[in-house]
C-alpha cells in the first residue's frame, strides 16, 4: 500500500469566512492514472470542490493536475492557491523565492508570485484569456439562473471569457438580487453543457462591505456542485472583462464573493506586465496521509 502526504485547505479565506475547500496529494515523482485520480476525487464529492495532484520532476519542478468528482478540470484557481500557498509555506527555499514557475496538465506554464512574507498571500498569473463573443440571449440566461430578465443590467454587456475556464459573465443591477439567487442545479448544468460554458459568474458593482470593488458569485454545476464559493479562474475572467470594458485600470483590487448564506470570501486581483493576477491565502484544515490500496 502506498501513502502520500495529504492536505485539505480552504482557499481565499478572510476573517471568519470558510473559503473554498480543496485537497491535494503530493505524489512526489510518482504518477497516477486518470482513472485513479478521478476515483479519489469521487471519494471527495461533497467534501471539497476539487482534488489537486502535485507531481515533481527530478529537478524539483512542480506540475499540478486537477479533478472534480465529475471529470478532470482544465484549471482550478482556488485549488492552485490552496496547494501552492501550503507548498511554499512549508519549503524554506521557496519561501525566499519571489517568483515560482509551475506546470499545469492542461493550461501550460504559470507563474506564482510569492507575497507570503509581505501580505500572507500568493498571486497567480491566469492562463492567457480567450475572448469569446456571447451569442446567448438575456432571456435564456435569466431563465437558466431562475431570475427575472430585468435583474440583468443593461449598462455592461454579457460576455464569455476563458481565463482557465470558459466563463459566462452576467452583470446584475443590484447586490440584493445577486446574492439571493439560487438556480436549479440540474437545469443550469444542462444550459452550460448545451452552450459550451464551464462556469457562470454573476456580479454586482454594489458591495456589502467598504473597500471592495465588486461582489461576485460563481455557479459551476458542470463540475458536480451548484456554487463555487471563491474562485480564481472565474474572477480572473472577470478581471479581463473589466479591463476590456474600461471599468478597471489594473491596480490592486479586492472582490467579495458568495451568496447570502455565508460569510463572504475575498479574492484579490491585480495586473503585472499586462496579465491579470488573482491572489489570496489559504487556511489548513487537515494534514495527514492518503493510503492508496493495491
Secondary structure by P-SEA (a helix, b strand, c coil): ccccbbbbbbcccccccccbbbbbbbcccccccaaaaaaaaaaacccccbbbbbbbcccbbbbbbbbcccccccccaaaaaaaaaaaaaaccccccccbbbbbcccccbbbbbcccccccccccccccbbbbbbcccaaaaaaaacccccccccccccbbbbcccccbbbbbccaaaaacccccaaaaaaaaaaacccbbbbbbcccccccccccccccccccccccccccaaaaaaaaaaaaaaccccccbbbbbbbcccccbbbbbbbccccbbbbbbbbbbcbbbbbbbcc
